[in-house]
Amino acid sequence: MDPKALDQLLPFVLKRDNVARYEDGSVYIGDRRKYPFEKEFLRCDDVEDVARAIEDMVTQGGGPWVAAVFAMVMAAKRVEGKPLDEALDTLRKAKLRLTNTRPTNTAMARRLDDALRIAEKAGTEGLPIGQAILNWIRRTRDKVYENYEYRARLGAGLVDDGDGILTMCFAETAFILAMAFARQDGKNIHVYTPETRPYLQGARLTAPSLHELDIPVQIITDNMPAYVMSQGKIQKYFTAADLITLDGHVCNKIGTFQNAIAAHHHGIPYFVFMWGADPRSPDRASIKIENRDPAEIRACRGMPTTIDEIDAYYPAFDITPPYMVSGVITMHGILSPYDLKRHFGVA
């Protein structure tokens, strides 16, 4: 599908320039904390602004890598004309700062590795580094959206007419497109999305995105999926993944695992969209779970839900073992989680 036509099919929050963009020397990030009540963009004028925005959940899922590589453009533009060693040192420090904002989702780290390689190559060839990174981003984003479409069509093919579908958090572009393609194919579907505490991505991002595309959706609380499954309302479970190890462990937003347990108990297949393979994540032991500030779960949307003196615990992600995963939706097709290493060509 033509990139512009694909963009038209997407809801506001997922249109490529609404995720993040580089404009007039600054990075503008779609502020998902305020969506769907407000459609605003946070302007970032330096790398630290972008890093804080990622840490503060201005964007998440597939958004951080886009914001981060645009931050590398911004950093490169600021050091144009300086000695190459000094310029590259600045970019390496920027890469490290940005990488540390997302210790679990390694997609951003691998994209930043690529951006730095592009910068080093351009620098040694005497080419403008910022423009080289910007050109690479444009090519890479086009390819990423082609991959979204391919995986979305695979996902849509797994959906049967009349299916009730459970998701978790904001499964991003491939999932939303899969639901859109299923509807285009004439399938009657109904999506259930848990609210996803404490940032309510399911309620604020997933549900409005589906609603914008006229796809039937209902919000449920995070502790309802097992009961809704027991009522026979759900036939498929789909999520994205922040990381899938080469041995098939799925790391995603906290709550994904408990839903997978309930789905496994009820005989409901669980399919997960995979962004790509990270050779530095071979197994469960290689996953670093991000533990966020416990204060974030003592409140919701700025409203305290308990008193500050009570302790809290907030691991942002959990890990689902491969035996609970029916299929991984990849650019190699729909694979068994046990077969990822062979298909991704990692010895």
N, C-alpha and C positions, 0 to 999 in steps of 0.2 A: 504494500500500500504506500502511496505517496506520503512523505513525511508530514506535509501540511494537512492531508486528509486524515491521517492518523491523529494528529494533534486536535483536529476538530472533533474527533470522536471521544476525546478524553474530557473528564470534568475539569473545572477551573483549576483546582489545586495541583493537578498533574500535568497541565500543559507545560511544555519544556521551559519557556521563559518565566513561568510562574513558580517554578521550583527554585531556580536561582539564575542570575545572569550577571554579566560584566558590562558595565555601562559608564562611560565618561570617567574612567579611573576608579570606580567603586564597584563593590559587589552588592547586589540587591537580592535578598533571600525572602521568598514567600513565607510570611510569619504564620506558621501553622498553629501556634498557640492561640491565635485570635480567630482562626477559621472555625466554623462557617459564619460567625456573627459579623466579622469584619474581613475584608479582603485587602490586607496591607502587606507592605514589603519593608523589611528592615535594611537600612543602608549601612554597609560596613566599609570603613575607609582604610582599614589596615588588616593585617593578618590576625592580630589579636582580637579585633572586633569579630571576625569570622569564627575564630576558635571559641570565643565566649558564646556566640550565637548557637553554635553546634552543641556546646555543653548545656546551654540553657533551653534546649529542645525547641528552638525556633524552627528547626527542620529535623527530620529523622527518616529512617528507612533508606530510600535511595537518594534523599536530598543532600546529606552531608558530603558525599564525595563530589557532587557537582559544585557546591559552595566552596569546598576546599581547593579544588583545582583552579577555580576562578581566583581564589585568594593567591595562588601561586603566580597567576598572571599579574595580579596587582603588585605583588612583591617584586616580580621581575621588571615591571615597568619602572618601579621606583629606583632600581639600581642600574638602569641603562646608562652607559657611559663610564661606569666604574670598572676597575681592573677585573678581569674574569674571575680570578680566585676569590676576590671579595664578593662579587655578585653571587657566585655559586655557594659560598659559605652562608650568605644571607638566605638563599633558597633552601639549603639543607636545614638550617635552623627553623625556617618556616614549616618545612615538611614535618620535622619532629614535633613541633608544637601542635600542628593540625592532627597528626596521627594519634597523639596522646588523648585527643578529645573522645575517641571512640575505640576503646581497647578490645571490644568484643567483635564488632562488625569490621572484618579486615578488608572488605571491598575498598574502602576509602584508602587504606594504607597501600594497597597494591596500585590503585590509580595514582596516588602521590608518588610512588616509586617510578611509575611510567612518566609522569610529568617531569620529575627530576632528570630522568635519562634524556628526555627530549631537550631540556634546558642545557644539559652538559654537551650534547651533540651540537646543538645550535651554537653554543658558545665557542666550541673548538673550531667550528666552520666560519666564525665571524658573522653569524646571522643574529638579528634581533631576537633575544631569548623570549621576551613576553609575547611577541607575535607568533613565534614558533609554538609555544604552549597553547595559545589561543587557537591556532589552526588545528593542532592535535585534538583539542577539546571538541571542536566542531565535528571533526571526522568521527571521533569516539562516540559522541552523543548520537549521531545518526546511526551508527552501528548498534548502539545500545537499544535504541527504539525499534530497529529492525528485529533485534532479539526479543524484545518485549512482545512484538506482534507474533513472532513465530511460536514462542512459548504459550502465549495467550490462546492461540488457535489449538494447540495441543490440549490445553486445559479445557477449552470449550468442548472439545471432542470427548472428554471424560464425563461431561454433564448429560444426564438423561432428561427427557421431558418430564416435568412434574417434580424434579428434585428440590428438596430443601437443602440448603448449603450453609454450613457453619464456617466462619472464618475467625481470625483473631488479630487484634490490633489493626494496623493499616497495611494490608498485604500489597499495596502499591500497584504499579501500572499493569504488570502482567495479569494479576488477578482481576482488576477492574475491567480490563480489556477482554479477558476470558468470559466474564459475565455478559459483557456487551455483545460479544460474538455469539454466545449461546442464545441470547435473545434474538439477534438477527437471524439465527438459524430456525427461529420459530419455537424455541423451547420455552415452556412455562416454568420459571424458576422462582424461588423465594429464598432470600439470603437472611441469615440470622447473624448479627454481629454483637459480641459482648462489648460492653462499654469501654473496657480496658483502663482500669485505674492504674496510676493516679492521674495520668494526663488525658484520659478519655479519648484516645485516638479512634477507637471503634465508633464511639458516639459522634465525635466531631469531624472526623475525616472520612472513615469508611462509609458510614450511613449517608451523609450528605452527598458523597461522590456517586454512590449508587442511585440515590434519589434523583440527582441531577440528570442521570441517564435513563430515568423512568424504569428502573429495575426494582421490583418489590423488595423491601428490606424492613426488618424489625430489629430494634435494639433490645438486647437482653442484658441482665447484669452478669458480672464475671462468674457468679456462682450458680448460674442456671443451666449451662450446656448439658450436663449429664441428665437432668430431668427432662429437658426438651428432647434429647435423644430418646429417652425412654418412652416418650409419647409418640414416637415414630415420625417426628416432623423433619428429621435430618437424615439425608442419604449420603452426603459427601462432606468431607472436611478438607478445606484448602487453606494454606497459609503461604506467606513468603518465608524467607529465612535470612537472618542476619549473617549466618555462617552455616555451611554444611561441611563437615570434615570428610576427608577422603574415605574414611571407613563408615560413613553414613549417619553420623550423629547430627541431628538438626538442632541448631541453637537459634532461638527466636524469642520474641517478647515473652516475658514472664506470664504464665497462664497457658501457653501453647502445650506444654507437657501434660498438664492435668486434663486438658481437653482431649489430647491424644490417648490418654489412659481410658477415658470414658468412651471414646470412639472405638478403641480396640475391644473394650468390653461388649459394646453393642454391635460389633461386626460392621462398623462403618469405615470405609476406606479413607485414609489420610494421604493427600497429595500435597507436595510442597514445591514451590517454584524456586529454582536455584539460579543465582546470578552468574555463577562461574566457580571454578575450583581455585583454591588457594593452596599451593604446594607446601606452605608453611603450617598448614593445619591438618596434619595427617590423622589425628585421632582425638578422642574426648579429652585426654590429658593436655592437649595443646590449646584448648579453649580457655581464654581468660574472661571470666564473667565480670561485667561492670557492676560494681556496687555503688549505688547513688546515695545521696544525702538522705538519711532517714526522715528528715523534716518534710520531705516531699510527700510522704504518705501519712503525715499527720494533718494534711490539709487537702482540699480539693478545689481547684479553681480559685485559690486564694482564701478559701474559707476554712478555718480550723475544724477538724473533725474530732479532736481530742485535745488534751492539755499538753503543753510542751514538756512537762516533766516525765512523761511516759516514753520509754524507749521504743524504737521501731527498727525494722530491718528491711532493706530494699535492694535485693538483687534484681537487676533490670531484665535479665534474661534467664531462660532455663534450657535444659537439654533433653531432647526426646531420642531414645535409642532407636536404632535402625529397624528392629523387629516390629515396631509400631507404625512404620512408614510403608504405605502401599506402593508409592511410586514417587520419583523425583523428576520434575519436569525441567528438562535441560535442552541445550542446543544440540545435543546428540539424540534427542527423543525422550521418551518417558522410561526412566531406568530404575532398576532395583537399587536401593541404597547400598547394597553390598557390591555393586558393580561400578561404582563411581571411579575408583582408582584406575581401572583398565581403560575406561572410556575417555578419561581426561589425560591419558598418556603419561601418568606419573609413575616412574619406576619404583 
